[in-house]
Amino acid sequence: MFILPPWRDIYHTYHTDAERTQDWNEAVFTYNKMIQTNRGYDYGLVEVPKAPVGKRADFILDRIKRN
């Protein structure tokens, strides 16, 4: 399972919109809970690196092709 960590450099603390409704602290809390929950079900997690969108997409596609 792919997981994308919260990324402070691209997150505006007080910015919310239709896609991002959480503040920074809530985003970090949610991320940590997602890790805890998924590991509890023995799901393998693959953290997507903090990189430009194209590189993130390439990373994911490369991992999918290898499996």
N, C-alpha and C positions, 0 to 999 in steps of 0.2 A: 504494500500500500504506500502510495506517495504522500508525503506530508510536507507542507511548505511552512517554514517557521516565520513568526512575525519578524518584520524587517524594519527596524526603527528609522533608517535613513529614508525610506520611501513612505513612511507612515506619518501623517500629520495628526498630532495629538488630539486636536479638537475637531478634526475633519470627519464628518460622516456623510454618507450619501446613500443612494438606493442599494449599492453593493456593499458598503462598509458601514454597518450600523453600530459597531462596537468601538469604545474608546481603547486606547493603547493597553491599559491594565487589563481590561476585559479580554482583549485579543490574546494577550500573553497567558492569562488564566485558562482560556479555552484551549489554546495550543497545548499547554501542559496536561490538561484533562484528556485531550484527545490521545496524547501519547500514553498516558497512564491506562486509559480504557482499552486502547487497541493492544497494548502489550499484555494486558490482563486476559485478552482473548487469544493470545499467542500469534497475533498478526505480525508479520515482518514489516517493519517500517523502513522506507527509503526517504531520507531527507533530501529534498531538492535544494541545490545550492542557491545562495543569493547571487543572482546574476541577471543580466538583461533578459527580457522575455524570450528572445530567440534562443539563447543559450540554455535557458530552463527547458524549453520545449525540446531542444536537441538532446538534453540530458535524459528527459523522460522517454523519448522515442528510442534512444540508444539502449536504455535499460529494458524496455519492452522487447526490443529485437533480440537481446541476449538471453531472454527467458523464453 
